[in-house]
Amino acid sequence: MFNFISKMLFKKKEIKVHTVEILDMPIGFALKAETNRKLKNFEQSIEYINKAIDLEQNNDMYWVTKALIYKDTKNYKEALLYIDNAINLNNSVLMT
């Protein structure tokens, strides 16, 4: 029984390690940004999406997320700029 429990604890620990690794990757920052956007923590959301974009500038969905954050704060000019970035990135992928 003890061996079974220690294996379970080890597996839980292993899962936590993988979770931390994912959260420190661009997709993890994007997920944190989206979560904070939904919670209306817009400043935190911008910080996280900027980290994701810094690490992976060619991901159009990160630019869409950034546009949504600015739309939610009623900064439509910035939102249009970032949605244009997303469209341009997506078109360049489709054209190749």
C-alpha positions in Angstrom: 0.0 0.0 0.0 2.8 2.5 0.9 4.5 1.8 -2.4 1.2 2.5 -4.3 0.8 5.8 -2.4 4.4 6.9 -3.0 3.9 6.2 -6.7 0.8 8.4 -6.7 2.6 11.2 -4.9 5.5 10.9 -7.3 3.1 11.1 -10.3 1.4 14.2 -8.8 4.8 15.8 -8.3 5.7 15.0 -11.9 2.5 16.5 -13.2 3.3 19.7 -11.2 6.7 19.9 -12.8 5.3 19.7 -16.3 2.6 22.3 -15.4 5.2 24.7 -14.3 7.3 24.1 -17.4 4.2 24.8 -19.6 3.3 28.0 -17.8 6.8 29.4 -18.4 6.4 28.8 -22.2 4.7 31.2 -24.6 1.5 29.2 -24.5 1.5 29.4 -20.7 1.9 33.1 -20.8 -1.0 33.4 -23.3 -3.2 31.2 -21.1 -2.4 33.5 -18.1 -3.2 36.5 -20.3 -6.5 35.1 -21.4 -7.4 34.2 -17.8 -6.6 37.6 -16.5 -8.5 39.2 -19.4 -11.6 37.3 -18.4 -11.1 38.4 -14.8 -10.7 42.0 -16.1 -7.1 42.2 -14.8 -6.1 44.0 -17.9 -2.7 45.3 -16.8 -1.6 41.8 -15.8 -3.1 40.4 -19.0 -1.1 42.8 -21.1 2.1 41.8 -19.3 1.5 38.1 -19.9 0.6 38.4 -23.6 3.6 40.7 -24.2 5.8 37.9 -22.7 4.2 35.4 -25.0 4.7 37.6 -28.0 8.3 38.4 -27.1 9.0 34.7 -27.1 7.0 33.8 -30.2 6.3 36.8 -32.4 4.8 34.8 -35.3 1.9 33.4 -33.5 -1.2 35.1 -34.8 -3.4 34.0 -31.9 -1.2 35.9 -29.4 -1.8 39.0 -31.4 -5.6 38.3 -31.5 -5.5 37.9 -27.7 -3.7 41.3 -27.4 -6.3 42.9 -29.7 -9.1 41.5 -27.5 -7.5 42.9 -24.4 -7.4 46.3 -25.9 -10.9 46.0 -27.2 -12.1 45.1 -23.7 -10.5 48.3 -22.4 -12.2 50.3 -25.2 -8.9 51.2 -26.8 -10.1 50.4 -30.3 -7.2 52.0 -32.2 -4.7 49.7 -30.5 -7.0 46.7 -30.9 -7.2 47.3 -34.7 -3.4 47.6 -34.9 -2.9 44.2 -33.2 -5.7 42.5 -35.1 -4.0 43.7 -38.3 -0.7 42.1 -37.1 -2.6 38.8 -36.6 -4.2 39.0 -40.1 -0.9 39.8 -41.7 0.8 36.9 -40.0 -2.0 34.6 -40.9 -2.0 35.7 -44.5 1.8 35.2 -44.8 1.4 31.7 -43.5 -1.4 31.0 -46.0 0.6 32.4 -48.9 3.6 30.2 -48.5 
